[in-house]
């Protein structure tokens, strides 16, 4: 009988499998707080239960294949799954460690971890390298959660140090909604990583029907929409999925999404030179987001080999941002990180596979 990965279970599910049920909480804490590599390291677990665990369950479904570190501290991870397929995650240091005048620590380095939900992707965005390699399969719950676990462990990030999680790696999270929503619950469990839903963002290319399903789950997560265009003609060029889920359907679904009063829906807008970087587009975007508590995140296109698109001029992105701010739309420009490594989704995987075939 093939073993099940224990990270596929929520704590409540595990308490139904393991008796007495209080052992589930202990096992959870060993895995998510102590970062153990094996069941044998769980000191307060009886020998007979350790034997049962070793017979029935696997622990870690990933292995680190490659890590690239940028000058800015960003790290790109290529993970190998049990079936030999690979996928990527990224660790982004968002705020550096700070001390006061007396040298006392004010706050630790703050991190965001971008995680994958699929091997490959079905969406096929023209600017994205991940989709060009095709779609292989959904990641299991354990393959999603262990990305965060392994990155925290590899970087010595203590269990009580919170990180932000963004489902914005390889794949479309809402195309694997069942496993993603389960991962959200596991991440937020106080006995585990204790990363609250407000620290978790699900980024989607705009699957309207799935946005509505996610809304009904009321997980408390933040929502980010990969918009990238203000009219259906350009968006269909950039994102073929727009033929099935056009901009109007996305906006309507977003208006129904439950958002904490202190939060906003994030609209990701990839700025591409001479395509969507003009003030005419900015004006349309303001009109489009009217009535939505929104925040726009402008992203410089990150060029990669084989792409026809170009990085926009900084002055044009600043003018775009200025127009939005002056017309009442909160707007930030995402700091480009990892430009000296394979930072964009799929680049590290693509390069490694090409090297293996050469």
Buried (B, 14 or more C-beta within 10 A) or exposed (E): EEEEBBBBBBBEBBBEBBEEEEBBBBBBBBBBBEBBEEBEBBEEBEEEBBEBBBEBBBBBBBEEBBBBEBEBBBBBBBBBBBEEBBBBBBBBBEEEEEEEEEEEEEEBBBBBBBBBBBBBBEBBBBBBBBBBBEBBBBBBBBBBBBBBBBBBBBBEBEBEEBBBBBBBBBBBBBBBBEBBBBBBBBBBBEBBBBBEBBBBBBBBBBBBEBBBBBBEEEBBBBBBBBBBBBBEEBBBBBBBBBEEBBBEBBBEBBEEBEBEEEBBBBBBBBBBBEBBBBEEBBBBBBEBBEEBEBBBBBBBBBBBEEBEBEBBBEEBBEBBBEBBEEBEBBBBBEEBBBBEBBBBBBBBBBBBEEEEEE
